[in-house]
Amino acid sequence: MAQRIVMVGLGATGRAMAQSLLRRTDVQIVGAADRNPAVVGTDLGVLVGSTATGVTVVDDPAGLPPAALAIVATTSDLNHVADTLVPLLERGYNVMSICEELAYPWSSHPVISRRLDDTAKAHGVTVLGTGANPGVLMDTLPLLLTALTQRVDRVIIRRRTNMSRYGAILSKFGIGLTPEQFSAAKESGDVVGHYGFEQSISALASGLGWTLDAIEVGRVTPATVSEITRVGEHVTVERGQIAAVTHAARGLCGGRAVIDLEIMFGFFDPSDAVAAGDDYRIEGADQTIELTSLTGFESFISTIAAAVNAVTAVINAPSGFLSMGDLPVRALASKGAQLLEDGSL
Amino acid sequence: MAQRIVMVGLGATGRAMAQSLLRRTDVQIVGAADRNPAVVGTDLGVLVGSTATGVTVVDDPAGLPPAALAIVATTSDLNHVADTLVPLLERGYNVMSICEELAYPWSSHPVISRRLDDTAKAHGVTVLGTGANPGVLMDTLPLLLTALTQRVDRVIIRRRTNMSRYGAILSKFGIGLTPEQFSAAKESGDVVGHYGFEQSISALASGLGWTLDAIEVGRVTPATVSEITRVGEHVTVERGQIAAVTHAARGLCGGRAVIDLEIMFGFFDPSDAVAAGDDYRIEGADQTIELTSLTGFESFISTIAAAVNAVTAVINAPSGFLSMGDLPVRALASKGAQLLEDGSL
């Protein structure tokens, strides 16, 4: 018997998740909601480029039918998303969201975290912040690696992520702006960089049993001003425009940066001094663990996969507000065996 | 209040675990047993090179005091270990063992697996197979990586592991034998290679929801006959002796090797064509994930760490027979915060 799911938010990520879940045999999408008048009233299947499903998009989540799980893909801002999550929990849905700040907001948003946990427990359901980063790459994956050392002294992660498949979201990073435009956009708050550093650092520290003195999130800065034209899937970066930016954050303890994270987001070219790729370094008292991905993890693909792979885990989990690190690895693993055989992703 | 623990088996790994746990503030070793007459009657602390603990080693596990957890470190052979595990479960201990075949024996030892699960559930306790490999490196870690892809086509892992810190166990791999001695020792069953391939492959397949047609475990073969002298911690490999061996296994589905594992165990030298290090490749329909460790994971250190880091997770887990992939990542993470501050590892 397939588990019933409703979708809330049908932007690029919501649609990509729906596309995947429509092909799964273990779940069934029975409702979808989005505030955008352009999509309200359309068939969900048609909206995501598939065949009609009989599920018509409504504008208000309150109009959705009962289901085991609601998947929320609206914004990165937890203060805003919480107002969507709480009524869903109160109506008895398990809830999962790719909102970055939901990943582990116990230190960044303690009041909202407590409210979500209390509401979920009162209604016997689970709420989970999911995604690849935060969610896996800078928290759950390094936490698992620490299992191989008895005492961790420091965690250092450097990611260089290819962003050339993205569209509108690039403006948040300032990619495609001139240095002058970038400065102005940062000043006005339009360029903010990565959401989720504080949550990844909190999740890591909590998983290691560490109490941090402070979490410092830096400001996003230009890393590469392009000397060539770089063509992405939706956006082209011209000569003189910013092709890559760097954003970093640190967790401090006793004056030391015991958690040290940095991400370069960019359109990379073979002529650059750097290429996409990830470096993990867990400095332990007994051994130092180093892992490198020469190709990195494609941001959008990884996020969609981490989310859709976790849907049944949320339904089966104990009630309350959980993070990805609270779930068994087997439950987070790829659910390809639940996909229909008759199509490619 | 520290959790009470008893140790069963005080060989090299049992002693290393005891050494670590004696320095933890969240657990307390209250009993220890070993069949070796040379250690029975000695103080556990003195035996592991520390100060006296007041815990005297007994010969029979039946003489151990009540505790929340029994840690078993005796042999790799599950048929043998099960006879130690079952009475402990019946007496109400949660039980953890580094026995490789306990990692995920549902396909290799279905009757014993069922018996362990039934016994544990009947007594409201947990039994866990732990360790680094099997346990993390070729099962739980790649399973977590699959979370970043919607459908996995193939998992390929190549490990090259430095064995120069080991002593007696090297004979199991044939390291230090001449090629002629190796052939004879393989024939007589003295050289067997790695325990745990079948369990890692089963854990991976089960976590991915795959039903395999077969698991093929190859025979260990010489990889490097040394042309120089290689000095290890306990053993020296002379010119003309085997310095490295290769052991491989595959999980087959529809005639394809969908899980493809290989480990080279050796004393490595800069003059060799290969060096220690690990390569992970998850071939997905949406993206291929590649991770490399240029230094690899030190086998003994990783095993001890994975085990001691999991002790409280076993005590807190639901009852039954679990694998490392059944536990939340946060519970498996390093417990360095629980170590006393006043000493190095």
Interface residues (C-beta under 8 A of the other chain):
Chain A: S20 A132 V136 L137 T140 L141 L143 L144 L145 T146 A147 L148 T149 Q150 R151 V152 S206 G207 L208 G209 W210 G284 A285 D286 Q287 T288 I289 E290 L291 T292 S293 L294 T295 F297 E298 I301 S302 I304 A305 A306 V308 N309 A310 S323 M324 G325 D326 L327 P328 V329 R330 L332 A333 S334 K335 G336 A337 Q338 L339 S344 L345
Chain B: S20 A132 V136 L137 T140 L141 L143 L144 L145 T146 A147 L148 T149 Q150 R151 V152 S206 G207 L208 G209 W210 G284 A285 D286 Q287 T288 I289 E290 L291 T292 S293 L294 T295 F297 E298 I301 S302 I304 A305 A306 V308 N309 A310 S323 M324 G325 D326 L327 P328 V329 R330 L332 A333 S334 K335 G336 A337 Q338 L339 S344 L345
